[in-house]
Amino acid sequence: MALTVLKGNIVSAPALGELTITEHGYLAAEDGTIIGVFPPYPLSDERHSFMHSGLAAAPVEDWGDALILQSFADLHLHAPQYPMMAMGMDLPLLDWLNAYAFPTETRCADEGYARELYRRLAHDLVKNGTTRVSIFSSLHRPATLILMEELERAGVRGYVGKVNMDRNGRERLQETTEESIRETLRWLEECQDFRGLKPILTPRFTPSCTDALMAFLGQLARERDLPVQSHLSENRAEMELVGRLHPDCRQYWETYAKFGLWKEGTLMAHCVHSGELEQELMKENGVFIAHSPESNMNLASGVAPINKFLDNGLQVGLATDVAGGSHESMLRAMTHAIQASKLRWRLYDQDVKPLSFDRAFYLATMGGGAFFGKVGSFLDGYEFDAVVLDDAALDHPQELSVRARLERAAYLADDRNLTAKFVAGQKILG
């Protein structure tokens, strides 16, 4: 039995809109599983649950006045686009893909380049407090395996997908249908030995995949019980293109549903323009939403009605969407989500209130963590993922509450303030 006990200001979001703070408390885990959050105790108090749990004798990592947070889950980012963060942010989505994203992704055919790129990405994800990811690779099978190797070596867990793309690509970034099928099957066989990373089927988006390829992926998802990730209703021009390619479908979601890709375990990025029916069917079928607020603003896609999604019981988490997003920090994703929701509320939808800080923190932690199982919470029985944030350098002339410090840190802190990180009980930083 391996016991881990952290001491500090413990912050968690056990439910939507609920923020729980235990000042100078103890976070305890056994064999990588949370067993409780305990308040500080007077040594004379014989009734204290921590003292009588057998944990009082365990070694304690005392982080002083630092914040101990639920760790962050990034539900959507593009690994091969990492070198082009903050480039082309003046273009709309489809123009940006053709001018920046696709040319950059072609370079991953070079395995040496892919190795160096993905080593850097894994390192920066660790520095920025992300513990779980659902991530797109490129269409290159060897590079996808390299990405999984580097993420596993760094201690990051989650899902990795080899992109499928047999139309509307470009030279050196498009497969034949037969090649895409063959390489996907080979990749699935070669990635079975990874412990912390699992495969996720990844049709890039409907315009990139023929009906034959989508039908194959739907059958594969059903036969092997595999999750699926793609894009949905991100951009008006994208949606018009989907309509031209699939005149038999009234709405975007149908282009996935008719091939068996609209199901529990499906993760759809963006959903900026998802109508009432699309939202209803996401809820009914257990489809998960990855909200990428900065990317949606950068690429002129719009702002998704996140509070409406949450109030209607849809499953939502946050995402950076590197490199549509210009930063890999989930702290920035939280603040961008709040800011974007305010713009939507003020400019064109007074019926959907702006996102509160408490809800944004939930989305970045437990909301997104739910896609990976019992992840992203300090509730008993959840996997022991945690981030230690030391905000001492963010000096302030007044004494602040822990909650105020957390909110301030979301806007002002960066990787220099993240001093330790634990994933499934393993310490991978600090």
Rosetta blueprint (number, residue, H / E / L):
1 M L
2 A L
3 L E
4 T E
5 V E
6 L E
7 K E
8 G E
9 N E
10 I E
11 V E
12 S E
13 A E
14 P E
15 A E
16 L L
17 G L
18 E E
19 L E
20 T E
21 I E
22 T E
23 E E
24 H E
25 G E
26 Y E
27 L E
28 A E
29 A E
30 E E
31 D L
32 G L
33 T E
34 I E
35 I E
36 G E
37 V E
38 F E
39 P L
40 P L
41 Y L
42 P L
43 L L
44 S L
45 D L
46 E L
47 R L
48 H L
49 S L
50 F L
51 M L
52 H L
53 S L
54 G L
55 L L
56 A L
57 A L
58 A L
59 P L
60 V E
61 E E
62 D E
63 W E
64 G E
65 D E
66 A E
67 L E
68 I E
69 L E
70 Q E
71 S L
72 F E
73 A E
74 D E
75 L E
76 H E
77 L E
78 H E
79 A H
80 P H
81 Q H
82 Y H
83 P H
84 M H
85 M L
86 A L
87 M L
88 G L
89 M L
90 D L
91 L L
92 P L
93 L H
94 L H
95 D H
96 W H
97 L H
98 N H
99 A H
100 Y H
101 A H
102 F H
103 P H
104 T H
105 E H
106 T H
107 R H
108 C H
109 A H
110 D L
111 E H
112 G H
113 Y H
114 A H
115 R H
116 E H
117 L H
118 Y H
119 R H
120 R H
121 L H
122 A H
123 H H
124 D H
125 L H
126 V H
127 K H
128 N L
129 G L
130 T E
131 T E
132 R E
133 V E
134 S E
135 I E
136 F E
137 S L
138 S L
139 L L
140 H L
141 R H
142 P H
143 A H
144 T H
145 L H
146 I H
147 L H
148 M H
149 E H
150 E H
151 L H
152 E H
153 R H
154 A H
155 G L
156 V L
157 R E
158 G E
159 Y E
160 V E
161 G E
162 K L
163 V E
164 N E
165 M L
166 D L
167 R L
168 N L
169 G L
170 R E
171 E L
172 R L
173 L E
174 Q L
175 E L
176 T L
177 T H
178 E H
179 E H
180 S H
181 I H
182 R H
183 E H
184 T H
185 L H
186 R H
187 W H
188 L H
189 E H
190 E H
191 C L
192 Q L
193 D L
194 F L
195 R L
196 G L
197 L E
198 K E
199 P E
200 I L
201 L E
202 T E
203 P E
204 R L
205 F L
206 T H
207 P H
208 S H
209 C L
210 T L
211 D H
212 A H
213 L H
214 M H
215 A H
216 F H
217 L H
218 G H
219 Q H
220 L H
221 A H
222 R H
223 E H
224 R H
225 D L
226 L L
227 P L
228 V E
229 Q E
230 S E
231 H E
232 L E
233 S L
234 E L
235 N L
236 R H
237 A H
238 E H
239 M H
240 E H
241 L H
242 V H
243 G H
244 R H
245 L H
246 H L
247 P L
248 D L
249 C L
250 R L
251 Q L
252 Y L
253 W L
254 E H
255 T H
256 Y H
257 A H
258 K L
259 F L
260 G L
261 L L
262 W L
263 K L
264 E L
265 G L
266 T E
267 L E
268 M E
269 A E
270 H E
271 C L
272 V L
273 H L
274 S L
275 G L
276 E H
277 L H
278 E H
279 Q H
280 E H
281 L H
282 M H
283 K H
284 E H
285 N H
286 G L
287 V L
288 F E
289 I E
290 A E
291 H E
292 S L
293 P H
294 E H
295 S H
296 N H
297 M H
298 N H
299 L L
300 A L
301 S L
302 G L
303 V L
304 A L
305 P L
306 I H
307 N H
308 K H
309 F H
310 L H
311 D H
312 N L
313 G L
314 L L
315 Q E
316 V E
317 G E
318 L E
319 A L
320 T L
321 D L
322 V E
323 A L
324 G L
325 G E
326 S L
327 H L
328 E L
329 S L
330 M H
331 L H
332 R H
333 A H
334 M H
335 T H
336 H H
337 A H
338 I H
339 Q H
340 A H
341 S H
342 K H
343 L H
344 R H
345 W H
346 R H
347 L H
348 Y L
349 D L
350 Q L
351 D L
352 V L
353 K L
354 P L
355 L L
356 S L
357 F H
358 D H
359 R H
360 A H
361 F H
362 Y H
363 L H
364 A H
365 T H
366 M H
367 G H
368 G H
369 G H
370 A H
371 F H
372 F H
373 G L
374 K L
375 V L
376 G L
377 S L
378 F L
379 L L
380 D L
381 G L
382 Y L
383 E E
384 F L
385 D L
386 A E
387 V E
388 V E
389 L E
390 D L
391 D L
392 A L
393 A L
394 L L
395 D L
396 H L
397 P L
398 Q L
399 E L
400 L L
401 S L
402 V H
403 R H
404 A H
405 R H
406 L H
407 E H
408 R H
409 A H
410 A H
411 Y H
412 L H
413 A L
414 D L
415 D H
416 R H
417 N H
418 L E
419 T E
420 A E
421 K E
422 F E
423 V E
424 A L
425 G L
426 Q E
427 K E
428 I E
429 L E
430 G L
